[in-house]
Amino acid sequence: MENFTLNIPATSLVVESRGVSVTLDVAAVPHDVLRQVLLHGIKQKVSDAASSAAGLVYYSVKGKDAPKPSRDQLTAFVEANLKAVQDQTIASMQKAVDAMLAGQWAVREAGGGIVSRFTEEQSLALDIAKGALGKRFADALAKSAPSAKPTAANFVAMSPKVAAYFKANDKRPTWDDKAVMVWIAAQVVADKPRDIMAEAREELARREAASANMADDLDDMLGDI
């Protein structure tokens, strides 16, 4: 067995659910428990990557614009296309494994076939920031060229300052995630401060709480069966 040293930051972890929270001093967790948490976390991370496998296969067969299937429809589809779903499940889990071995927590597909990797929190912060920047660029474009459509290409054409937030690709410009991340960091100390990473954390906590409530509602509906 190969041993390694894991440095645990002297910080507290706040876990929120249903509007309440508990705080855990991570560094105070016994090593034996941390080892179990580590293995459980890896297993959960890899298995979570396969949660969308059935849906990916379903829409690849039915078309991306196909209506969302009911639970019974999806179950029947999986039974009829089990081999394809299993293949996609393996591919999704292997992708998660490869990402972790490469030192990345998550894999996020960017435009133009480029792969960039961010945590869930960073990915959501990027989406929030792009929405804010996109609105700012669209407002500026509406003043400088009222008849122009608010597209990435037209944004880039406005000025080099705007173009710095995009990458030039063969088909169309795409967001430069690294540049957007720099902008996110700068907003914390801007004249009108905005902590977009904090906004992302709050939204993720809200989603987690909503998901937990849905699970409770389902348990109530199912009753004692």
BAVO-301440 format. One record per residue (C-alpha): residue in three letters; x, y, z. Coordinates in steps of 0.02 Angstrom, whole numbers. Example, Ala and Ser with C-alpha at 12.3 -4.5 7.8 and 13.67 -1.06 7.14 Angstrom:
2
> residuo/px/py/pz
> ALA/615/-225/390
> SER/684/-53/357
//
This chain:
225
> residuo/px/py/pz
> MET/0/0/0
> GLU/66/171/-47
> ASN/52/306/86
> PHE/39/491/54
> THR/17/650/156
> LEU/-139/754/136
> ASN/-132/933/200
> ILE/-300/982/273
> PRO/-332/1171/281
> ALA/-370/1241/453
> THR/-541/1300/401
> SER/-722/1265/437
> LEU/-844/1189/314
> VAL/-1022/1255/319
> VAL/-1153/1130/259
> GLU/-1324/1205/223
> SER/-1492/1122/195
> ARG/-1672/1183/208
> GLY/-1621/1354/270
> VAL/-1512/1293/414
> SER/-1329/1245/425
> VAL/-1198/1154/527
> THR/-1014/1194/536
> LEU/-875/1065/534
> ASP/-692/1094/575
> VAL/-616/989/437
> ALA/-444/982/517
> ALA/-521/908/675
> VAL/-594/757/586
> PRO/-497/599/636
> HIS/-384/528/501
> ASP/-475/361/495
> VAL/-638/452/458
> LEU/-555/563/328
> ARG/-494/408/237
> GLN/-672/343/230
> VAL/-736/513/172
> LEU/-603/517/37
> LEU/-652/348/-33
> HIS/-837/385/-19
> GLY/-815/553/-105
> ILE/-719/479/-251
> LYS/-848/342/-273
> GLN/-991/468/-266
> LYS/-904/587/-387
> VAL/-879/452/-517
> SER/-1053/380/-499
> ASP/-1131/554/-509
> ALA/-1049/577/-678
> ALA/-1157/435/-746
> SER/-1322/507/-684
> SER/-1359/589/-852
> ALA/-1307/441/-960
> ALA/-1484/384/-1000
> GLY/-1536/561/-1047
> LEU/-1385/585/-1159
> VAL/-1424/426/-1255
> TYR/-1610/468/-1262
> TYR/-1584/638/-1341
> SER/-1449/573/-1458
> VAL/-1578/450/-1526
> LYS/-1735/557/-1517
> GLY/-1653/723/-1560
> LYS/-1602/867/-1449
> ASP/-1772/952/-1471
> ALA/-1871/799/-1417
> PRO/-1992/828/-1272
> LYS/-1934/777/-1099
> PRO/-1982/595/-1070
> SER/-2084/539/-921
> ARG/-2005/421/-796
> ASP/-2096/273/-873
> GLN/-2044/324/-1049
> LEU/-1863/340/-998
> THR/-1867/173/-907
> ALA/-1937/88/-1062
> PHE/-1807/174/-1171
> VAL/-1664/115/-1060
> GLU/-1729/-63/-1064
> ALA/-1738/-58/-1254
> ASN/-1567/24/-1272
> LEU/-1475/-49/-1123
> LYS/-1309/-79/-1212
> ALA/-1298/101/-1275
> VAL/-1342/169/-1103
> GLN/-1212/58/-1020
> ASP/-1080/115/-1145
> GLN/-1122/297/-1109
> THR/-1119/262/-922
> ILE/-943/191/-935
> ALA/-886/337/-1044
> SER/-957/466/-922
> MET/-878/383/-770
> GLN/-711/364/-858
> LYS/-715/548/-904
> ALA/-735/591/-721
> VAL/-593/474/-674
> ASP/-479/550/-807
> ALA/-520/725/-747
> MET/-473/684/-568
> LEU/-311/599/-620
> ALA/-270/757/-719
> GLY/-295/860/-561
> GLN/-463/931/-609
> TRP/-621/925/-504
> ALA/-745/949/-646
> VAL/-748/956/-835
> ARG/-845/1096/-917
> GLU/-869/1102/-1105
> ALA/-832/1272/-1177
> GLY/-875/1331/-1352
> GLY/-780/1282/-1508
> GLY/-738/1111/-1442
> ILE/-619/1182/-1313
> VAL/-621/1098/-1144
> SER/-595/1204/-988
> ARG/-607/1140/-811
> PHE/-687/1226/-664
> THR/-771/1183/-502
> GLU/-961/1186/-496
> GLU/-951/1350/-401
> GLN/-836/1428/-531
> SER/-943/1365/-675
> LEU/-1097/1447/-602
> ALA/-1000/1607/-566
> LEU/-944/1608/-747
> ASP/-1124/1594/-806
> ILE/-1177/1737/-692
> ALA/-1031/1845/-749
> LYS/-1061/1811/-934
> GLY/-1242/1862/-911
> ALA/-1187/2026/-830
> LEU/-1052/2061/-960
> GLY/-1167/2011/-1103
> LYS/-1299/2135/-1046
> ARG/-1168/2272/-1029
> PHE/-1101/2237/-1203
> ALA/-1276/2228/-1277
> ASP/-1322/2396/-1201
> ALA/-1164/2475/-1271
> LEU/-1196/2398/-1442
> ALA/-1376/2462/-1444
> LYS/-1308/2639/-1422
> SER/-1165/2628/-1546
> ALA/-1254/2524/-1679
> PRO/-1442/2516/-1646
> SER/-1477/2400/-1793
> ALA/-1342/2273/-1749
> LYS/-1389/2109/-1666
> PRO/-1312/2071/-1495
> THR/-1197/1932/-1554
> ALA/-1022/1888/-1496
> ALA/-951/1941/-1664
> ASN/-1030/2113/-1650
> PHE/-971/2130/-1471
> VAL/-793/2092/-1523
> ALA/-802/2220/-1663
> MET/-846/2359/-1542
> SER/-673/2378/-1463
> PRO/-515/2283/-1414
> LYS/-568/2304/-1232
> VAL/-724/2200/-1264
> ALA/-633/2080/-1380
> ALA/-517/2034/-1236
> TYR/-659/1934/-1159
> PHE/-676/1822/-1312
> LYS/-575/1694/-1407
> ALA/-567/1698/-1596
> ASN/-628/1534/-1671
> ASP/-659/1477/-1849
> LYS/-848/1493/-1840
> ARG/-879/1628/-1711
> PRO/-798/1708/-1559
> THR/-825/1619/-1393
> TRP/-803/1677/-1215
> ASP/-627/1671/-1143
> ASP/-665/1593/-974
> LYS/-496/1641/-901
> ALA/-525/1824/-943
> VAL/-699/1816/-868
> MET/-628/1739/-709
> VAL/-507/1886/-695
> TRP/-655/2004/-713
> ILE/-749/1910/-577
> ALA/-603/1933/-457
> ALA/-590/2118/-500
> GLN/-772/2150/-456
> VAL/-740/2116/-272
> VAL/-637/2277/-260
> ALA/-728/2378/-394
> ASP/-808/2547/-360
> LYS/-974/2455/-344
> PRO/-915/2291/-265
> ARG/-998/2129/-316
> ASP/-945/1958/-252
> ILE/-1001/1844/-392
> MET/-919/1691/-316
> ALA/-1023/1719/-158
> GLU/-1179/1735/-266
> ALA/-1136/1568/-347
> ARG/-1113/1485/-177
> GLU/-1280/1551/-117
> GLU/-1367/1489/-274
> LEU/-1290/1316/-258
> ALA/-1346/1308/-76
> ARG/-1521/1360/-129
> ARG/-1525/1223/-262
> GLU/-1464/1094/-138
> ALA/-1599/1144/-15
> ALA/-1731/1136/-151
> SER/-1670/964/-203
> ALA/-1678/903/-23
> ASN/-1855/969/-5
> MET/-1907/880/-165
> ALA/-1837/717/-97
> ASP/-1936/740/63
> ASP/-2094/778/-35
> LEU/-2070/620/-136
> ASP/-2048/518/22
> ASP/-2209/591/90
> MET/-2303/549/-70
> LEU/-2239/371/-73
> GLY/-2282/344/109
> ASP/-2245/180/194
> ILE/-2217/60/49
//
